[in-house]
Amino acid sequence: MCKNSQDIICSGAGTCQCGRCQCANSEENGLVYGKFCECDDRECIDDETGEICTGHGKCYCGNCYCEAGWHGDKCEFQCDITPWEIKKRCTSPDGKICSNRGTCVCGECTCHDVDPTGDWGDIHGDTCECDERNCKAVYDRYSDDFCSGHGQCNCGRCDCKEGWTGKKCEHPHSCPMSVEESTKKCQGNSDLPCSGRGKHISGRIFMSFKGTSIKTILIGRCECGQCTCFPPGDNRVHGKNCECDDRQCENADGDVCGD
């Protein structure tokens, strides 16, 4: 009788006594309540001021309902436009608030960036609709390898230079075969071009996943059906489709087969 719709006793915020939920701290401040202790008004407390809804709204079941002129999850932002107008200004062309890549405050999107400093601005646009990371083969914040070095990245889309084509400008126009034919030839007996092992990032660079750790291994570049194994000059990665990677035999110290 004390389980909520998720089959959790008293929503994890109380104890069941004789078939009824006794909510935590209910006798002290009454912030946790409901038949199944499903309402927790502590969620409305602003971290900076310690006030419920920052003193600019009322809390019901863990949600703030703000006074006119105040907005935000805890009514922490003062804004002179209506909630409807705020949502309208922050809605991206695909109907999402800040393209699901940012936070809307008073009708303006603050875009989330992988680098907390935001200096690089890979995610930008009025509604965070542009993601320049889509132009990189492997997302590396410190790399300038946009569009395989053969194009210009415009709002997450590669505009290729003359002579190059492909989603990331990885395919020369002079190649007599299509991108699909080139990729298939580079695959050989592997599921991925140039024997990429792990998650397929693009047509040319792949990630290697081992256990719970993740490391980037540049396996090979496929251009016009031919693989160029990476890193250049490293004979440990070889084969027509870069299918041989002797680095897999090395331990953490670089010793081969434990030698």
NUGU-746925 format. One line per 10 residues: number of its first residue (from 0); for each residue x, y, z of N, C-alpha, C. Coordinates in nm, 4 decimals. Example, Ala and Ser with C-alpha at 12.3 -4.5 7.8 and 13.67 -1.06 7.14 Angstrom:
<pts>
0 = 1.3190 -0.5690 0.7800 1.2300 -0.4500 0.7800 1.3200 -0.3300 0.7800  1.2850 -0.2250 0.7080 1.3670 -0.1060 0.7140 1.2900 0.0030 0.7870
</pts>
This chain:
<pts>
0 = 0.0811 -0.1214 0.0000 0.0000 0.0000 0.0000 0.0843 0.1263 0.0000  0.2129 0.1136 0.0340 0.2995 0.2309 0.0422 0.3805 0.2541 -0.0844  0.3647 0.1685 -0.1861 0.4460 0.1813 -0.3066 0.3825 0.2789 -0.4056  0.4697 0.3619 -0.4683 0.4204 0.4560 -0.5691 0.4104 0.3868 -0.7049  0.3852 0.4642 -0.8103 0.3655 0.4058 -0.9434 0.4918 0.3401 -0.9979  0.6088 0.3785 -0.9432 0.7343 0.3157 -0.9839 0.7710 0.1982 -0.8937  0.6768 0.1592 -0.8089 0.6956 0.0449 -0.7184 0.8024 0.0719 -0.6124  0.8181 0.2006 -0.5765 0.9148 0.2400 -0.4737 0.8387 0.2749 -0.3466  0.8801 0.2197 -0.2362 0.8124 0.2442 -0.1088 0.8290 0.3903 -0.0681  0.7170 0.4580 -0.0544 0.7128 0.5983 -0.0104 0.8072 0.6873 -0.0907
10 = 0.8222 0.6545 -0.2185 0.9042 0.7332 -0.3123 1.0480 0.7492 -0.2654  1.0903 0.6640 -0.1744 1.2263 0.6737 -0.1224 1.2473 0.7910 -0.0299  1.1375 0.8565 0.0095 1.1478 0.9764 0.0936 1.0738 0.9597 0.2257  1.0502 0.8359 0.2647 0.9804 0.8128 0.3902 0.9789 0.6655 0.4249  0.9094 0.6323 0.5311 0.8979 0.4933 0.5752 0.7513 0.4536 0.5818  0.7280 0.3251 0.5624 0.5916 0.2728 0.5645 0.5593 0.2211 0.7046  0.4567 0.2772 0.7625 0.4152 0.2368 0.8969 0.2676 0.1981 0.8946  0.2434 0.0692 0.9159 0.1066 0.0183 0.9216 0.0277 0.0538 0.7956  0.0958 0.0412 0.6788 0.0295 0.0645 0.5513 0.0187 0.2094 0.5097  0.0783 0.3012 0.5852 0.0749 0.4436 0.5489 0.2167 0.4994 0.5494
20 = 0.2405 0.5932 0.4586 0.3737 0.6529 0.4494 0.3931 0.7617 0.5541  0.5051 0.7528 0.6232 0.5476 0.8593 0.7139 0.6643 0.9287 0.6456  0.6399 1.0501 0.5950 0.7399 1.1199 0.5146 0.8512 1.1777 0.6012  0.9717 1.1806 0.5445 1.0875 1.2331 0.6154 1.0679 1.3801 0.6489  1.0972 1.4174 0.7711 1.0915 1.5566 0.8184 0.9533 1.6186 0.8085  0.8515 1.5383 0.7884 0.7170 1.5941 0.7714 0.6697 1.6667 0.8968  0.7142 1.6212 1.0132 0.6711 1.6852 1.1372 0.7488 1.8132 1.1646  0.8694 1.8259 1.1032 0.9533 1.9429 1.1289 0.9177 2.0605 1.0384  0.9151 2.0378 0.9080 0.8916 2.1497 0.8167 0.7834 2.1222 0.7124  0.7377 1.9991 0.7015 0.6302 1.9671 0.6084 0.6666 1.9800 0.4627
30 = 0.7971 1.9793 0.4290 0.8385 1.9974 0.2904 0.8253 1.8695 0.2085  0.8179 1.7562 0.2746 0.7972 1.6295 0.2052 0.6583 1.5784 0.2418  0.5745 1.5581 0.1412 0.4364 1.5213 0.1707 0.3752 1.4450 0.0538  0.2496 1.4086 0.0686 0.1781 1.3311 -0.0321 0.1515 1.1910 0.0181  0.0538 1.1250 -0.0418 0.0169 0.9902 0.0001 0.1354 0.8951 -0.0027  0.2217 0.9138 -0.1038 0.3400 0.8292 -0.1168 0.4681 0.9111 -0.0992  0.4584 1.0261 -0.0320 0.5738 1.1158 -0.0122 0.6329 1.1582 -0.1465  0.5446 1.1709 -0.2462 0.5905 1.2016 -0.3813 0.6239 1.3486 -0.4020  0.5821 1.4327 -0.3097 0.6081 1.5765 -0.3224 0.7214 1.6177 -0.2287  0.8220 1.6812 -0.2858 0.9370 1.7249 -0.2069 0.9642 1.8714 -0.2386
40 = 0.9136 1.9592 -0.1534 0.9285 2.1024 -0.1779 1.0693 2.1528 -0.1499  1.1563 2.0657 -0.1025 1.2959 2.1058 -0.0876 1.3591 2.1341 -0.2232  1.2984 2.0774 -0.3286 1.3468 2.1028 -0.4644 1.3276 2.2485 -0.5042  1.2426 2.3204 -0.4333 1.2146 2.4606 -0.4659 1.3088 2.5578 -0.3951  1.3923 2.5078 -0.3063 1.4800 2.5968 -0.2293 1.5967 2.6427 -0.3158  1.6157 2.7728 -0.3250 1.7260 2.8292 -0.4020 1.8570 2.8099 -0.3256  1.9594 2.7617 -0.3951 2.0863 2.7316 -0.3299 2.1542 2.8560 -0.2737  2.1378 2.9697 -0.3407 2.2067 3.0915 -0.2975 2.1338 3.1617 -0.1833  2.0045 3.1766 -0.1966 1.9296 3.2523 -0.0954 1.8733 3.1639 0.0150  1.8566 3.0348 -0.0147 1.7968 2.9443 0.0835 1.6468 2.9620 0.0967
50 = 1.5872 3.0423 0.0079 1.4436 3.0689 0.0140 1.3672 2.9787 -0.0822  1.2414 2.9562 -0.0488 1.1530 2.8826 -0.1389 1.1240 2.9696 -0.2605  1.1565 2.9179 -0.3786 1.1322 2.9906 -0.5050 1.1920 3.1306 -0.5010  1.3045 3.1439 -0.4330 1.3787 3.2703 -0.4224 1.2920 3.3837 -0.3690  1.1816 3.3490 -0.3059 1.0927 3.4511 -0.2514 1.0038 3.5164 -0.3541  1.0026 3.4603 -0.4775 0.9249 3.5223 -0.5856 0.8229 3.4261 -0.6454  0.7789 3.3314 -0.5659 0.6787 3.2387 -0.6148 0.6362 3.1416 -0.5068  0.5482 3.0510 -0.5427 0.5001 2.9500 -0.4494 0.5363 2.8117 -0.5020  0.5617 2.7236 -0.4080 0.6030 2.5880 -0.4428 0.4888 2.4900 -0.4206  0.4673 2.4049 -0.5191 0.3700 2.2971 -0.5032 0.4289 2.1690 -0.5596
60 = 0.4436 2.0718 -0.4746 0.4928 1.9393 -0.5138 0.6265 1.9478 -0.5877  0.7164 2.0308 -0.5353 0.8513 2.0391 -0.5896 0.8684 2.1296 -0.7084  0.7622 2.2002 -0.7499 0.7696 2.2903 -0.8649 0.7331 2.4317 -0.8236  0.8115 2.5286 -0.8726 0.7852 2.6690 -0.8421 0.6867 2.7290 -0.9414  0.5917 2.8037 -0.8892 0.4981 2.8802 -0.9713 0.5259 3.0262 -0.9403  0.5870 3.0929 -1.0389 0.6459 3.2248 -1.0148 0.5445 3.3381 -1.0235  0.5783 3.4453 -0.9534 0.5011 3.5687 -0.9626 0.5268 3.6327 -1.0984  0.4384 3.7222 -1.1381 0.4542 3.7915 -1.2662 0.5881 3.8644 -1.2696  0.6599 3.8498 -1.3806 0.7885 3.9171 -1.3962 0.9072 3.8342 -1.3513  0.8806 3.7139 -1.3000 0.9899 3.6272 -1.2542 0.9798 3.4912 -1.3227
70 = 1.0957 3.4362 -1.3576 1.0990 3.3101 -1.4302 1.2171 3.2262 -1.3835  1.2216 3.1029 -1.4304 1.3284 3.0111 -1.3926 1.2747 2.8985 -1.3067  1.3523 2.7914 -1.2954 1.3088 2.6759 -1.2168 1.2779 2.7140 -1.0728  1.3492 2.8163 -1.0215 1.3272 2.8598 -0.8837 1.2945 3.0086 -0.8774  1.2365 3.0587 -0.9882 1.1952 3.2000 -0.9967 1.3124 3.2932 -0.9690  1.4292 3.2537 -1.0164 1.5500 3.3305 -0.9867 1.5818 3.4384 -1.0888  1.5087 3.4397 -1.2019 1.5371 3.5373 -1.3059 1.4220 3.6369 -1.3204  1.4583 3.7632 -1.3212 1.3581 3.8675 -1.3425 1.3535 3.9000 -1.4906  1.2350 3.9024 -1.5463 1.2207 3.9201 -1.6901 1.0895 3.9910 -1.7182  1.0938 4.0860 -1.8125 0.9750 4.1668 -1.8380 0.8949 4.1191 -1.9587
80 = 0.9215 3.9964 -2.0054 0.8411 3.9416 -2.1140 0.7680 3.8174 -2.0633  0.6634 3.7823 -2.1317 0.5775 3.6725 -2.0854 0.6454 3.5371 -2.1068  0.6056 3.4368 -2.0296 0.6602 3.3019 -2.0500 0.6406 3.2520 -2.1927  0.5277 3.2867 -2.2539 0.5023 3.2451 -2.3918 0.6052 3.3057 -2.4862  0.6361 3.4344 -2.4670 0.7340 3.5013 -2.5523 0.8740 3.4457 -2.5286  0.9045 3.4122 -2.4033 1.0345 3.3527 -2.3712 1.0530 3.2225 -2.4485  0.9516 3.1377 -2.4424 0.9589 3.0085 -2.5110 0.9702 3.0271 -2.6614  0.8956 3.1224 -2.7147 0.8973 3.1476 -2.8585 1.0367 3.1886 -2.9049  1.1013 3.2778 -2.8302 1.2330 3.3272 -2.8701 1.3406 3.2190 -2.8619  1.3244 3.1256 -2.7698 1.4270 3.0228 -2.7481 1.4033 2.8957 -2.8287
90 = 1.2916 2.8878 -2.8992 1.2604 2.7660 -2.9743 1.3364 2.7636 -3.1064  1.4099 2.6560 -3.1286 1.4900 2.6409 -3.2497 1.4017 2.5975 -3.3666  1.4540 2.6020 -3.4904 1.3742 2.5625 -3.6068 1.3166 2.4211 -3.5978  1.3830 2.3331 -3.5217 1.3318 2.1962 -3.5092 1.2364 2.1810 -3.3916  1.1963 2.2945 -3.3311 1.0953 2.2916 -3.2260 1.1460 2.2626 -3.0866  1.2772 2.2620 -3.0674 1.3345 2.2328 -2.9364 1.3829 2.3610 -2.8690  1.3759 2.3629 -2.7366 1.4247 2.4786 -2.6628 1.5766 2.4805 -2.6695  1.6309 2.5848 -2.7314 1.7767 2.6010 -2.7473 1.8400 2.4763 -2.8088  1.7650 2.4095 -2.8970 1.8128 2.2908 -2.9699 1.8600 2.1798 -2.8773  1.8135 2.1837 -2.7517 1.8587 2.0878 -2.6492 2.0086 2.0978 -2.6251
100 = 2.0663 2.2143 -2.6592 2.2098 2.2334 -2.6385 2.2388 2.3579 -2.5553  2.1361 2.4101 -2.4892 2.1569 2.5317 -2.4122 2.0469 2.5550 -2.3114  2.0579 2.6679 -2.2422 1.9612 2.7062 -2.1398 1.8955 2.8372 -2.1799  1.7646 2.8425 -2.1677 1.6890 2.9625 -2.2040 1.6663 3.0487 -2.0808  1.7126 3.1720 -2.0879 1.6928 3.2678 -1.9798 1.6360 3.3956 -2.0397  1.5128 3.4255 -2.0040 1.4482 3.5493 -2.0488 1.4551 3.5659 -2.2008  1.4288 3.4575 -2.2728 1.4227 3.4650 -2.4181 1.5549 3.4557 -2.4897  1.6639 3.4331 -2.4172 1.7951 3.4215 -2.4794 1.8582 3.2876 -2.4420  1.9195 3.2238 -2.5423 1.9835 3.0943 -2.5190 2.1298 3.1122 -2.4809  2.1691 3.0453 -2.3755 2.3100 3.0326 -2.3402 2.3504 2.8912 -2.3768
110 = 2.4356 2.8782 -2.4791 2.4677 2.7464 -2.5333 2.5649 2.6715 -2.4436  2.5377 2.5414 -2.4297 2.6283 2.4550 -2.3551 2.7483 2.4231 -2.4431  2.8662 2.4304 -2.3864 2.9869 2.3998 -2.4605 3.0647 2.2963 -2.3827  3.1266 2.2024 -2.4537 3.2019 2.0984 -2.3845 3.3114 2.1598 -2.2991  3.3770 2.2625 -2.3507 3.4759 2.3355 -2.2728 3.4010 2.4330 -2.1832  3.4112 2.4189 -2.0500 3.3336 2.5056 -1.9609 3.3637 2.6537 -1.9766  3.4809 2.6882 -2.0332 3.5119 2.8299 -2.0533 3.4324 2.8874 -2.1694  3.3915 2.8010 -2.2624 3.3145 2.8475 -2.3777 3.3949 2.9282 -2.4769  3.5284 2.9281 -2.4616 3.6115 3.0117 -2.5477 3.6058 2.9697 -2.6943  3.5801 2.8411 -2.7187 3.5905 2.7923 -2.8554 3.4609 2.8082 -2.9335
120 = 3.3497 2.8115 -2.8661 3.2229 2.8394 -2.9321 3.1824 2.7409 -3.0383  3.2068 2.6109 -3.0168 3.1683 2.5122 -3.1171 3.0172 2.4989 -3.1280  2.9449 2.5333 -3.0227 2.7987 2.5340 -3.0263 2.7538 2.6793 -3.0211  2.6814 2.7226 -3.1226 2.6445 2.8642 -3.1283 2.5165 2.8826 -3.2087  2.4770 3.0067 -3.2247 2.3519 3.0393 -3.2924 2.2516 3.0952 -3.1937  2.1540 3.1703 -3.2427 2.0536 3.2315 -3.1550 1.9806 3.1281 -3.0708  1.9613 3.0091 -3.1271 1.8953 2.9017 -3.0517 1.9864 2.7791 -3.0424  2.1191 2.8026 -3.0439 2.2197 2.6950 -3.0317 2.2020 2.5893 -3.1402  2.1564 2.6334 -3.2575 2.1265 2.5377 -3.3645 2.2509 2.4912 -3.4396  2.3630 2.5585 -3.4207 2.4856 2.5235 -3.4928 2.5819 2.4473 -3.4023
130 = 2.6254 2.3321 -3.4478 2.7202 2.2505 -3.3721 2.8376 2.2170 -3.4636  2.9459 2.2943 -3.4498 3.0618 2.2777 -3.5372 3.1300 2.1422 -3.5180  3.1017 2.0757 -3.4070 3.1630 1.9447 -3.3841 3.1212 1.8443 -3.4900  3.0063 1.8683 -3.5549 2.9600 1.7774 -3.6594 3.0514 1.7781 -3.7813  3.1393 1.8777 -3.7889 3.2299 1.8888 -3.9034 3.3626 1.8174 -3.8794  3.3810 1.7623 -3.7617 3.5084 1.6979 -3.7299 3.4946 1.5466 -3.7353  3.6003 1.4816 -3.7823 3.5982 1.3366 -3.7924 3.5916 1.2732 -3.6544  3.6771 1.3172 -3.5656 3.6705 1.2794 -3.4257 3.6694 1.4087 -3.3482  3.5718 1.4248 -3.2617 3.5624 1.5521 -3.1922 3.6806 1.5709 -3.0990  3.7633 1.6669 -3.1342 3.8810 1.7020 -3.0551 3.8839 1.8532 -3.0456
140 = 3.8623 1.9062 -2.9278 3.8523 2.0506 -2.9096 3.9784 2.1235 -2.9534  4.0911 2.0575 -2.9458 4.2159 2.1243 -2.9777 4.2626 2.0950 -3.1201  4.1746 2.0374 -3.1991 4.2075 2.0091 -3.3379 4.1371 2.1092 -3.4287  4.2045 2.1464 -3.5368 4.1418 2.2356 -3.6351 4.1083 2.1584 -3.7626  4.0946 2.0269 -3.7488 4.0677 1.9419 -3.8640 3.9192 1.9414 -3.8970  3.8690 2.0584 -3.9384 3.7304 2.0674 -3.9814 3.7199 2.0200 -4.1258  3.6152 1.9448 -4.1542 3.5847 1.9051 -4.2915 3.7051 1.8400 -4.3596  3.7782 1.7596 -4.2839 3.8948 1.6849 -4.3338 4.0010 1.7757 -4.3936  3.9944 1.9033 -4.3629 4.0904 1.9977 -4.4181 4.0591 2.0388 -4.5600  3.9407 1.9982 -4.6096 3.9061 2.0255 -4.7494 3.7755 2.1033 -4.7629
150 = 3.7401 2.1802 -4.6624 3.6156 2.2553 -4.6714 3.5978 2.3524 -4.5570  3.4849 2.4199 -4.5591 3.4504 2.5190 -4.4579 3.3280 2.4708 -4.3812  3.3358 2.4796 -4.2483 3.2233 2.4372 -4.1654 3.1294 2.5552 -4.1429  3.0064 2.5400 -4.1844 2.9053 2.6436 -4.1675 2.7858 2.5863 -4.0925  2.7740 2.6260 -3.9674 2.6623 2.5825 -3.8829 2.6507 2.4298 -3.8785  2.7659 2.3636 -3.8612 2.7658 2.2191 -3.8472 2.7597 2.1414 -3.9767  2.7686 2.2118 -4.0899 2.7647 2.1452 -4.2205 2.8883 2.1826 -4.3002  2.9493 2.0848 -4.3650 3.0703 2.1100 -4.4428 3.0365 2.1566 -4.5842  3.0915 2.2707 -4.6229 3.0871 2.3167 -4.7611 3.2246 2.2882 -4.8201  3.2309 2.1887 -4.9071 3.3595 2.1379 -4.9546 3.4226 2.2290 -5.0602
160 = 3.5558 2.2283 -5.0605 3.6300 2.2986 -5.1638 3.6148 2.2224 -5.2955  3.6471 2.2921 -5.4039 3.6387 2.2293 -5.5349 3.7283 2.1056 -5.5387  3.6733 1.9977 -5.5877 3.7507 1.8745 -5.5983 3.7260 1.7761 -5.4863  3.6410 1.8160 -5.3881 3.6157 1.7276 -5.2741 3.4662 1.7156 -5.2477  3.4261 1.6011 -5.1968 3.2858 1.5767 -5.1659 3.2773 1.4861 -5.0431  3.1548 1.4545 -5.0024 3.1350 1.3737 -4.8826 3.0832 1.4587 -4.7679  3.0236 1.3945 -4.6685 2.9655 1.4660 -4.5552 3.0688 1.5522 -4.4851  3.1933 1.5045 -4.4826 3.3006 1.5797 -4.4193 3.4142 1.6051 -4.5172  3.3786 1.6147 -4.6460 3.4739 1.6476 -4.7533 3.5913 1.5508 -4.7558  3.5633 1.4253 -4.7290 3.6704 1.3264 -4.7195 3.6968 1.2535 -4.8509
170 = 3.6176 1.2834 -4.9549 3.6234 1.2052 -5.0782 3.6599 1.2949 -5.1963  3.7705 1.2650 -5.2681 3.8081 1.3488 -5.3831 3.7150 1.3266 -5.5019  3.6795 1.4361 -5.5706 3.5927 1.4262 -5.6885 3.6587 1.3459 -5.8001  3.7915 1.3481 -5.8024 3.8631 1.2798 -5.9104 3.8521 1.1290 -5.9007  3.8012 1.0810 -5.7882 3.7879 0.9365 -5.7689 3.6782 0.8823 -5.8603  3.7060 0.7761 -5.9363 3.6056 0.7227 -6.0291 3.4921 0.6469 -5.9609  3.5051 0.6185 -5.8317 3.4007 0.5437 -5.7619 3.3235 0.6351 -5.6680  3.2058 0.5909 -5.6294 3.1222 0.6687 -5.5383 3.1765 0.6575 -5.3963  3.1233 0.7430 -5.3075 3.1637 0.7368 -5.1671 3.1329 0.5986 -5.1101  3.0154 0.5445 -5.1451 2.9759 0.4131 -5.0943 3.0699 0.3040 -5.1444
180 = 3.1070 0.3108 -5.2727 3.1985 0.2109 -5.3290 3.3359 0.2204 -5.2654  3.3814 0.3440 -5.2455 3.5113 0.3652 -5.1818 3.5131 0.3087 -5.0406  3.4068 0.3387 -4.9656 3.3987 0.2905 -4.8275 3.3966 0.1384 -4.8227  3.3202 0.0774 -4.9127 3.3102 -0.0690 -4.9154 3.4454 -0.1324 -4.9462  3.5205 -0.0718 -5.0375 3.6517 -0.1263 -5.0729 3.7489 -0.1152 -4.9565  3.7362 -0.0070 -4.8799 3.8246 0.0122 -4.7650 3.7878 -0.0798 -4.6489  3.6670 -0.1301 -4.6508 3.6244 -0.2181 -4.5429 3.6902 -0.3548 -4.5513  3.7035 -0.4076 -4.6725 3.7561 -0.5423 -4.6861 3.6656 -0.6398 -4.6134  3.7232 -0.7199 -4.5256 3.6453 -0.8160 -4.4471 3.6006 -0.7585 -4.3140  3.6305 -0.6321 -4.2922 3.5934 -0.5674 -4.1663 3.4569 -0.5014 -4.1798
190 = 3.3954 -0.4734 -4.0677 3.2665 -0.4048 -4.0694 3.2835 -0.2556 -4.0923  3.4046 -0.2035 -4.0711 3.4296 -0.0604 -4.0811 3.5455 -0.0327 -4.1756  3.5450 0.0827 -4.2408 3.6546 0.1162 -4.3316 3.7885 0.1172 -4.2588  3.8898 0.0669 -4.3251 4.0262 0.0677 -4.2711 4.0336 0.0032 -4.1336  3.9512 -0.0982 -4.1142 3.9539 -0.1801 -3.9922 3.9354 -0.1004 -3.8648  3.8440 -0.0041 -3.8678 3.8153 0.0673 -3.7437 3.7610 -0.0296 -3.6409  3.8124 -0.0185 -3.5221 3.7694 -0.1104 -3.4166 3.6971 -0.0313 -3.3098  3.5660 -0.0444 -3.2973 3.4898 0.0282 -3.1970 3.3826 0.1110 -3.2617  3.3563 0.2241 -3.2086 3.2486 0.3100 -3.2553 3.2909 0.3847 -3.3801  3.2045 0.3826 -3.4812 3.2329 0.4507 -3.6070 3.2039 0.5991 -3.5911
200 = 3.3063 0.6815 -3.6051 3.2889 0.8256 -3.5888 3.2667 0.8927 -3.7231  3.3469 0.8551 -3.8235 3.3279 0.9103 -3.9575 3.3776 0.8063 -4.0561  3.4019 0.8478 -4.1785 3.4533 0.7537 -4.2752 3.6022 0.7334 -4.2660  3.6694 0.7965 -4.1696 3.8139 0.7906 -4.1747 3.8820 0.7695 -4.0413  3.8180 0.8015 -3.9313 3.8840 0.7872 -3.8020 3.7895 0.7185 -3.7063  3.8411 0.6361 -3.6198 3.7568 0.5555 -3.5333 3.8063 0.5593 -3.3900  3.7162 0.5192 -3.2986 3.7509 0.5142 -3.1575 3.7691 0.3692 -3.1167  3.8609 0.3468 -3.0240 3.8806 0.2132 -2.9701 3.8347 0.2110 -2.8264  3.7459 0.1163 -2.7924 3.6936 0.1032 -2.6573 3.7486 -0.0262 -2.5982  3.8116 -0.0170 -2.4843 3.8685 -0.1345 -2.4213 3.8346 -0.1311 -2.2743
210 = 3.7498 -0.2270 -2.2297 3.7073 -0.2275 -2.0910 3.6232 -0.1054 -2.0621  3.6519 -0.0383 -1.9522 3.5774 0.0815 -1.9156 3.6503 0.2074 -1.9580  3.7720 0.1928 -2.0095 3.8485 0.3094 -2.0515 3.8232 0.3365 -2.1985  3.8442 0.4603 -2.2381 3.8249 0.4995 -2.3773 3.9499 0.5717 -2.4241  4.0050 0.5305 -2.5360 4.1198 0.6011 -2.5897 4.1017 0.6148 -2.7399  4.1559 0.7208 -2.7958 4.1456 0.7437 -2.9390 4.2632 0.6789 -3.0097  4.2359 0.5937 -3.1058 4.3410 0.5333 -3.1862 4.3101 0.5649 -3.3317  4.3981 0.6369 -3.3989 4.3784 0.6668 -3.5391 4.4195 0.5438 -3.6190  4.3228 0.4762 -3.6756 4.3502 0.3509 -3.7440 4.3785 0.3734 -3.8922  4.2969 0.4502 -3.9590 4.3229 0.4671 -4.1005 4.2344 0.5683 -4.1682
220 = 4.2803 0.6165 -4.2831 4.2047 0.7110 -4.3642 4.1694 0.6423 -4.4955  4.0450 0.6531 -4.5334 4.0000 0.5926 -4.6583 3.9752 0.7019 -4.7606  4.0501 0.6974 -4.8705 4.0299 0.7917 -4.9796 4.0330 0.7141 -5.1100  3.9227 0.7218 -5.1805 3.9103 0.6573 -5.3110 3.9449 0.5090 -5.3039  3.8935 0.4426 -5.2012 3.9098 0.2985 -5.1904 4.0439 0.2517 -5.1392  4.1312 0.3444 -5.1008 4.2620 0.3070 -5.0493 4.2790 0.3581 -4.9067  4.3363 0.2716 -4.8232 4.3576 0.3077 -4.6830 4.4982 0.3621 -4.6615  4.5076 0.4674 -4.5845 4.6351 0.5165 -4.5338 4.6328 0.4948 -4.3836  4.7188 0.4064 -4.3362 4.7160 0.3702 -4.1947 4.7812 0.4778 -4.1091  4.7274 0.4949 -3.9904 4.7790 0.5938 -3.8972 4.8373 0.5252 -3.7752
230 = 4.9338 0.5869 -3.7095 5.0024 0.7099 -3.7491 5.1001 0.6842 -3.8630  5.1231 0.7820 -3.9506 5.2120 0.7635 -4.0653 5.3516 0.7206 -4.0200  5.4065 0.6239 -4.0891 5.5412 0.5783 -4.0572 5.5487 0.4796 -3.9429  5.4359 0.4544 -3.8775 5.4331 0.3586 -3.7671 5.3983 0.2215 -3.8240  5.4990 0.1360 -3.8352 5.4787 0.0063 -3.8992 5.3973 -0.0905 -3.8159  5.3592 -0.0498 -3.6945 5.2783 -0.1386 -3.6114 5.1360 -0.1506 -3.6646  5.0931 -0.0518 -3.7428 4.9609 -0.0571 -3.8057 4.9825 -0.0765 -3.9551  4.9365 -0.1882 -4.0094 4.9674 -0.2187 -4.1485 4.8598 -0.3090 -4.2077  4.8773 -0.3403 -4.3359 4.7802 -0.4221 -4.4073 4.7031 -0.3396 -4.5084  4.6484 -0.4054 -4.6100 4.5746 -0.3359 -4.7157 4.4619 -0.2516 -4.6595
240 = 4.3946 -0.3050 -4.5582 4.2843 -0.2326 -4.4945 4.3170 -0.1984 -4.3492  4.4476 -0.1826 -4.3211 4.4937 -0.1501 -4.1850 4.4415 -0.2523 -4.0840  4.4299 -0.3767 -4.1313 4.3697 -0.4786 -4.0454 4.4640 -0.5305 -3.9374  4.5923 -0.5018 -3.9511 4.6901 -0.5486 -3.8523 4.7327 -0.4332 -3.7619  4.7086 -0.4482 -3.6346 4.7454 -0.3450 -3.5373 4.8252 -0.4107 -3.4252  4.9571 -0.4092 -3.4421 5.0440 -0.4745 -3.3445 5.0471 -0.4018 -3.2110  4.9877 -0.2821 -3.2061 4.9830 -0.2106 -3.0781 4.8960 -0.2833 -2.9769  4.8059 -0.3676 -3.0277 4.7187 -0.4419 -2.9377 4.7969 -0.5408 -2.8520  4.9192 -0.5708 -2.8942 5.0021 -0.6649 -2.8173 5.0843 -0.5947 -2.7100  5.0786 -0.4620 -2.7064 5.1602 -0.3874 -2.6112 5.0884 -0.3711 -2.4783
250 = 5.1669 -0.3726 -2.3715 5.1100 -0.3419 -2.2406 5.1209 -0.1928 -2.2148  5.0885 -0.1499 -2.0941 5.0868 -0.0068 -2.0624 5.2244 0.0569 -2.0749  5.3307 -0.0236 -2.0638 5.4671 0.0295 -2.0732 5.5215 0.0257 -2.2149  5.4395 -0.0218 -2.3091 5.4835 -0.0276 -2.4477 5.5581 -0.1543 -2.4832  5.5648 -0.2490 -2.3913 5.6317 -0.3759 -2.4190 5.5389 -0.4669 -2.4986  5.5965 -0.5359 -2.5986 5.5178 -0.6247 -2.6827 5.5071 -0.7616 -2.6175  5.3836 -0.8073 -2.6009 5.3555 -0.9394 -2.5432 5.4260 -0.9608 -2.4105  5.4384 -0.8539 -2.3339 5.4939 -0.8647 -2.1994 5.6440 -0.8758 -2.1932  5.7141 -0.8571 -2.3094 5.8607 -0.8667 -2.3076 5.9217 -0.7566 -2.2208
</pts>
